[in-house]
Every structure is written in C-alpha cells, then in structure tokens.
Amino acid sequence: MTGVPPAELFGGEHAPVLRNAAIDSLAIRADGCYVDATFGRGGHAGEILGRLGEEGKLIGIDRDPEAAAAAAVLFDADPRARFVRARFSELGQHAPHASADGILFDLGVSSPQLDEARRGFSFLRDGPLDMRMDPDSGASAAEFLAHADEREIAGVIVRLGEERHAKRIARALVASRESGPIDTTGKLAGIVAAAVPGREPGRHPATRTFQALRIHVNDELGEIERALPQAVDALKPRGRLVVISFHSLEDRIVKRFMRSGSREDPAWAGLPEVPAAARPRLKLVGRATFADEAEVARNPRARSAVMRVAEKLSE
Ligand SMILES: C[S@@+](CC[C@H](N)C(=O)[O-])C[C@H]1O[C@@H](n2cnc3c(N)ncnc32)[C@H](O)[C@@H]1O
C-alpha cells in the first residue's frame, strides 16, 4: 500500500532528514494514530505508514499544493491515511483532543520548494519572487517588498535573517523599487549583493536576506508558536511530540516550549497541592539530536537540523 512518491512529478525529491531517529522517537504502535504536520514529499510519512498495521491511522498536513499532489499518490486511496491541505497552526481542527499517539514536525521548506525556480525561494535560480509555501494565500515576497516601508524591511531582515547589514540592504531595496518592481529572485539577489560590503567565504551575500523574507512571508515562527500547544492538546497521554528545526530561531521556540511544558509552574513550587493546570504536561525524551557526519555528507541540508522530543504526561 505504501510506495515511493513519484518525486519527479512534483518538483523533485526531498531527502527526509533524521528519518530513522524521528521515526524511532515517535515510538510507533501498529494500531496507533499519527500526524505528520509537514508532509512535504512524504519521506517521513511513507516510513510511518510502513510501520502501521491495518488498524493504524496517519493524517498528513501540508499547506503546499504540490505536497497535496504527492500525498494523493503516496496514500493512493489507502484507508489508513488522510491528507489535509492546511496550515499546521490549524492542527487542532484536524486532530481532535487526545486523539494522536505521535505528531511530527519537520520544519522549514522542502528541497523541491527551494530547487524549483518558479517557487521563487532561491537566489541560485532566477524566478518570480514569490516564496509562499501556499501560493494561494497571503502576500508574496515581491508584494511585501513593493509595499513595506524601509524600517519594516530592515526590521524583518535583521530579526529573521540576523543580518548585520540589514539597514543598508533595506535602503538599497527601497531605492531600487523607485525604478521598477523587485519581482525576481535574481534581481533581489543582485541588489543585496551590491549593497553588502565584503564577502563571507562560502556564503552568498543574499543568504540571510532570503531566509528572512521566507520566514516573514510564511509567518513561520508564528505558525510554530500557534501549533505546538495544539499538538500537545491533540496527543494522548504518553503520545510523542517530535520536532526537527533547521535554524536557531525555530529551535529556540521549540526548546523553550518543551522546557517550560516539562516544568511545574514556579508559582506553585514547594506547595503540597498543585492544581492540574500548573503541573507539567510534558516529559523531555533524551537530549537534542543532530544528524551524524554520514548523513550530512549525503544531504548537506541536514547540517543545521536539530531534533527535540517530548512525551505528553497524563491529562
Ligand atoms: C522540510 S519539509 C518536510 C519534508 C517531509 N518530512 C518529507 O520527508 O518529505 C517541510 C514541509 O512543511 C510544509 N510547511 C511548513 N510550514 C508549514 C505550515 N505552517 N503549515 C503547513 N505546512 C507547512 C512545507 O510546505 C514543506 O512541504
């Protein structure tokens, strides 16, 4: 019933990062119910499905229409699997309270999203400056750059790209749009490269700016903040939450969320009767996990991956 998604039909392949570690951390039971909140091209989902028996269930979520197309092929009318095209911040609508044995988030963009010039994510391939994971919703990067003021652009680039030349870059972008829209990835990359003094070896000067715009356009950090509490709510007691992040801004949110969820509310520390709402809801499982050298050699995207796991305690 499971198979390899025909990646060539849907914008190329995505090598799932930390696949075995993530699947082991979900501690899959053959009759369990699992949510893959970032279906992508189904690399992790296919592995989960392969470990489920006839009674098992899998819900795949992704906001990208091309992920939906890949899911239609991978799930191929498999009665155990269901795909929902949605933002994962809507997870609670698709996975009811205490219904899931495990939920996986493999954050960020998929390789096909980055590699396809027409999706407008990459400074390496010229294409329309879009960057939306869901091209049917919200403003594209080109629209943002056309309308935002210089301060707002600089704020996004410094906060989400940790780019020290953010003000200079924002000034150059605003000056450039006077003479025509910044509507291609090539044009944006060129303006940023010309505005940034000096060069960091091995890194394109527009890397941080592209990262910042992508995170902003997709509200990536807000999505994680809103989704994590819903994921805990959707887990059954002893259910597992597994999150793979790809940069420090994401990982910081995940780490803080899991840490604070695994501690008793300090206001009640030392008191004999702690109300349920102040008790920890999570238990941390192991430490942060990173890809090993062999995986990084095979898949350079894995270099920045960090996986964190928590288990839901009783309600
Ligand atoms: C790193 S890829 C996941 C790859 C997948 N694990 C695989 O093995 O093929 C991340 C996916 O999550 C999706 N995504 C990111 N943020 C999302 C959000 N807030 N809501 C729904 N999908 C999201 C992206 O569209 C992308 O397809």
The ligand as a Tripos MOL2 file, in Angstrom:
@<TRIPOS>MOLECULE
LIG
   27    29     1     0     0
SMALL
NO_CHARGES

@<TRIPOS>ATOM
      1 C1         11.1480   20.0670    5.4610 C.3       1 LIG1
      2 S1          9.6920   19.8490    4.5340 S.3       1 LIG1
      3 C2          9.0670   18.3130    5.1310 C.3       1 LIG1
      4 C3          9.5980   17.1500    4.3800 C.3       1 LIG1
      5 C4          8.9730   15.8090    4.7420 C.3       1 LIG1
      6 N1          9.2260   15.4350    6.1050 N.3       1 LIG1
      7 C5          9.4770   14.7260    3.7950 C.2       1 LIG1
      8 O1         10.1820   13.8210    4.2690 O.co2     1 LIG1
      9 O2          9.1750   14.7640    2.6090 O.co2     1 LIG1
     10 C6          8.5900   20.9610    5.3060 C.3       1 LIG1
     11 C7          7.1930   20.9570    4.7080 C.3       1 LIG1
     12 O3          6.3480   21.5980    5.6610 O.3       1 LIG1
     13 C8          5.4630   22.4440    4.9930 C.3       1 LIG1
     14 N2          5.1340   23.5130    5.9280 N.ar      1 LIG1
     15 C9          5.9800   24.3800    6.5020 C.ar      1 LIG1
     16 N3          5.3210   25.2040    7.3100 N.ar      1 LIG1
     17 C10         4.0150   24.8150    7.2780 C.ar      1 LIG1
     18 C11         2.8520   25.2580    7.9360 C.ar      1 LIG1
     19 N4          2.8840   26.2800    8.7790 N.pl3     1 LIG1
     20 N5          1.6960   24.6310    7.6890 N.ar      1 LIG1
     21 C12         1.6540   23.5690    6.8250 C.ar      1 LIG1
     22 N6          2.7300   23.1080    6.1590 N.ar      1 LIG1
     23 C13         3.8970   23.7210    6.3920 C.ar      1 LIG1
     24 C14         6.1940   22.9310    3.7650 C.3       1 LIG1
     25 O4          5.2690   23.2780    2.7590 O.3       1 LIG1
     26 C15         7.0560   21.7280    3.4150 C.3       1 LIG1
     27 O5          6.4110   20.9340    2.4540 O.3       1 LIG1
@<TRIPOS>BOND
     1     1     2 1
     2     2     3 1
     3     2    10 1
     4     3     4 1
     5     4     5 1
     6     5     6 1
     7     5     7 1
     8     7     8 2
     9     7     9 1
    10    10    11 1
    11    11    12 1
    12    11    26 1
    13    12    13 1
    14    13    14 1
    15    13    24 1
    16    14    15 ar
    17    14    23 ar
    18    15    16 ar
    19    16    17 ar
    20    17    18 ar
    21    17    23 ar
    22    18    19 1
    23    18    20 ar
    24    20    21 ar
    25    21    22 ar
    26    22    23 ar
    27    24    25 1
    28    24    26 1
    29    26    27 1
@<TRIPOS>SUBSTRUCTURE
     1 LIG1         1 GROUP 0 **** ****
